[in-house]
C-alpha cells in the first residue's frame, strides 16, 4: 500500500498555496457520501483506493491518500442555501474546522459576469444579495473576502453587463459593501480588505481609500497580485502605517496567483514580515489551475525547476478506448496516480454507451475528471513546495547577490547559468532583494532605483521602462505560463462541469 503524504507538514514556513476547490470536485465527494455506489459503482473505483472515493478528500488528515489542510471555496458556484449547503458541499462545510482552513471568496467575479444575479439599479438599497453572501461566508469560512466589485467590472465585456462606468464606481460600491459587511458581521469569520486597480495609479488610489477600514487582513486582486512593484509598495506602506498589527491584521492573500516565481517571492515576504513586523502573519495565494486544466483535458505530468524557468508541465491526458480495462499502471506520480491503472482513467471501451445512452468519442466518464483533479491538485502543491525548497538551497549558496549588479549580470549568459542549475537567477536576486528591502531605511527610494526597476520588470515579465515615476514603471500584463489561467478560464471550467452534471 502506498504511503499517505502529509503535505501540510512539508509546507514548512513557506507561503501557503490554497487550491481553489472546484464545486464539481466537492459535489462529487458529497454525492458519493450521500449516495454511495449508486453514484460511483464499486467496480468503477480504482482497485488501489483502499479508502474508496472518500480518500480523495485532502482536507482530511486520516484515511486520505494525501492530506492538506488549506483551501479556498467560492460563493460563485457554491450552494448558498444554508439548509442544503452542509449536504451539497459536505467536503468544505463538514470538515474538521479545528484542523483545517478555508478562505471564503465572496464571488465578486461571478457577480459582474452575471452568474450571481445582482440588481445593479438598486445596488445600495437592496441588501438581499449582500445578506445571502454574508450568511454563506459566516457559515463556511475561517477568513473571507468582503464583497468587492473588481475593477475589471468597468472594462468590457463586463461593463455592458453591469452598467458600471468607471474605476470610481467600482471603488464606491466596494466601500459601500465593506461598510455594510463591517456593520452586519456575525463574528464567525474574519473579513479581508480587498485591494484592486488595473494600473499603478488606480491601485494606489484604491489603497488610500480603503486602508483604514476595520477589517482583518488584506486580499490582493487586480494588478496588485501580479505586479511586484505594486505589491511591495503596498506592503511597505502597510508596515510603516501600522496596518499589519498582530492580532488585528494577520493575513495577506493573493487572489488567483499560479506562478511559482511568485510562490517563492511570497515566502520571502512572509519571512520578513514575521521577523520585522508581525510574528503571527500568514501569506497565502490561490489558483484553480489543477481543476481548470482537467476541464481542458490536461494532466500535470512533471515540474520544471531549472536555471532558466520555473513552471508546471501539462500535457493532453490519455484518452483512448483501447485502454478500457487496462491494468497498465498510471505513469505520472502522485498518491492518486500510483493507486490507479490506465483503465481507471479510460473507462469507456469501444461500443460502450455513456450515461445518456449514446456512444461518445471519449473514453472518459465524469468520474475520470474527478480522479485527474485529485492527481493535479497534489502535483501542483508538490511543485510549489519543491520550488521553495530548491530556492532556499540556491539562495543559501548565493546570499551575496546585489540588486545593483542585476542589469550587468543578466546580460552575461554564462554568469546566468552559474548561480543554480535549478532556480532562475532572477528569483535568487528577487529573494535577496526582498531581504534587503525590509532592512532599508529608505525602501521607497530603493524601489524607485533603476536597478530595482530592471529586476522587478524582469520578474513581472514585462519590458523595463526608463521613467522613474511610479505610474510609468510597468505595463500591467501577465506572464505566459503553463497554467496561467484567469478568472474567465475558471468560470468556463465551472460551467463545463455544471453542464456535465
C-alpha positions, 0 to 999 in steps of 0.5 A: 500500500502506498504511503499517505503524504502529509503535505501540510507538514512539508509546507514548512514556513513557506507561503501557503498555496490554497487550491481553489476547490472546484464545486464539481470536485466537492459535489462529487465527494458529497454525492458519493457520501450521500449516495454511495455506489449508486453514484460511483459503482464499486467496480468503477473505483480504482482497485488501489483506493483502499479508502474508496472515493472518500480518500480523495478528500485532502482536507482530511488528515486520516484515511486520505491518500494525501492530506492538506489542510488549506483551501479556498471555496467560492460563493460563485458556484457554491450552494448558498442555501444554508439548509442544503449547503452542509449536504451539497458541499459536505467536503468544505462545510463538514470538515474538521474546522479545528484542523483545517482552513478555508478562505471564503471568496465572496464571488465578486467575479461571478457577480459582474459576469452575471452568474450571481444575479445582482440588481445593479439599479438598486445596488445600495438599497437592496441588501438581499444579495449582500445578506445571502453572501454574508450568511454563506461566508459566516457559515463556511469560512475561517477568513473571507473576502468582503464583497468587492466589485473588481475593477475589471467590472468597468472594462468590457465585456463586463461593463455592458453587463453591469452598467458600471462606468468607471474605476470610481464606481467600482471603488464606491460600491466596494466601500459601500459593501465593506461598510455594510459587511463591517456593520452586519458581521456575525463574528464567525469569520474574519473579513479581508480588505480587498485591494484592486486597480488595473494600473499603478495609479488606480491601485494606489488610489484604491489603497488610500481609500480603503486602508483604514477600514476595520477589517482583518487582513488584506486580499490582493486582486487586480494588478496588485497580485501580479505586479511586484512593484505594486505589491511591495509598495503596498506592503511597505506602506502597510508596515510603516502605517501600522496596518499589519498589527498582530492580532488585528491584521494577520493575513495577506492573500493573493487572489488567483496567483499560479506562478511559482516565481511568485510562490517563492517571492511570497515566502520571502515576504512572509519571512520578513514580515514575521521577523520585522513586523508581525510574528503571527502573519500568514501569506497565502495565494490561490489558483484553480489551475489543477481543476481548470486544466482537467476541464481542458483535458490536461494532466500535470505530468512533471515540474520544471525547476531549472536555471532558466524557468520555473513552471508546471508541465501539462500535457493532453491526458490519455484518452483512448478506448483501447485502454478500457480495462487496462491494468497498465499502471498510471505513469505520472506520480502522485498518491492518486496516480500510483493507486490507479491503472490506465483503465481507471482513467479510460473507462469507456471501451469501444461500443460502450454507451455513456450515461445518456445512452449514446456512444461518445468519442471519449473514453472518459466518464465524469468520474475520470475528471474527478480522479485527474483533479485529485492527481493535479491538485497534489502535483501542483502543491508538490511543485510549489513546495519543491520550488521553495525548497530548491530556492532556499538551497540556491539562495543559501549558496548565493546570499551575496547577490546585489540588486545593483549588479542585476542589469550587468549580470543578466546580460552575461549568459554564462554568469546566468547559468552559474548561480543554480542549475535549478532556480532562475537567477532572477528569483535568487536576486528577487529573494535577496532583494526582498531581504534587503528591502525590509532592512532599508531605511529608505525602501521607497527610494530603493524601489524607485532605483533603476536597478530595482526597476530592471529586476522587478520588470524582469520578474513581472515579465514585462519590458523595463521602462526608463521613467522613474515615476511610479505610474510609468514603471510597468505595463500591467500584463501577465506572464505566459505560463503553463497554467496561467489561467484567469478568472474567465478560464475558471468560470468556463471550467465551472460551467463545463462541469455544471453542464456535465452534471 
